[in-house]
Amino acid sequence: MKILPAGILKGLPAFAHLSGYKGTYQPVLADSIEVVEDFYQEKIQLLEKSLKQLNVLENSREIAFLCREITGSKKALQDIFRKKKNRNT
């Protein structure tokens, strides 16, 4: 008998704790653009590392969740880069 992660039993991805999963994407509040940029870069690295450890047959929900989180984080980084570019011009 296989023991499932607690998140699966509740219908949430097992990696839901990584971003404070509440069903929506949560923005980060910080004093400087550089701090937010570092946060998202580290978050993407952590999520990609977690993604490499999963198996498609056994962890499809977790993979889908991580992919959404990575995509959202990359979009946030794009917004940060636009803000930095506009601030420097």
ChimeraX attribute file (.defattr): number of C-alpha atoms within 10 A of each C-alpha:
attribute: neighborCount
match mode: 1-to-1
recipient: residues
	/A:1	3
	/A:2	4
	/A:3	6
	/A:4	9
	/A:5	12
	/A:6	11
	/A:7	14
	/A:8	15
	/A:9	11
	/A:10	9
	/A:11	9
	/A:12	18
	/A:13	21
	/A:14	20
	/A:15	20
	/A:16	17
	/A:17	11
	/A:18	12
	/A:19	15
	/A:20	11
	/A:21	15
	/A:22	10
	/A:23	8
	/A:24	8
	/A:25	13
	/A:26	13
	/A:27	11
	/A:28	11
	/A:29	9
	/A:30	11
	/A:31	7
	/A:32	8
	/A:33	15
	/A:34	12
	/A:35	12
	/A:36	18
	/A:37	20
	/A:38	12
	/A:39	15
	/A:40	20
	/A:41	15
	/A:42	13
	/A:43	18
	/A:44	21
	/A:45	12
	/A:46	14
	/A:47	21
	/A:48	15
	/A:49	11
	/A:50	14
	/A:51	20
	/A:52	9
	/A:53	9
	/A:54	13
	/A:55	11
	/A:56	11
	/A:57	7
	/A:58	9
	/A:59	15
	/A:60	13
	/A:61	17
	/A:62	22
	/A:63	22
	/A:64	14
	/A:65	19
	/A:66	24
	/A:67	16
	/A:68	13
	/A:69	22
	/A:70	21
	/A:71	13
	/A:72	17
	/A:73	23
	/A:74	16
	/A:75	13
	/A:76	17
	/A:77	20
	/A:78	13
	/A:79	13
	/A:80	17
	/A:81	15
	/A:82	12
	/A:83	12
	/A:84	13
	/A:85	10
	/A:86	9
	/A:87	8
	/A:88	7
	/A:89	5
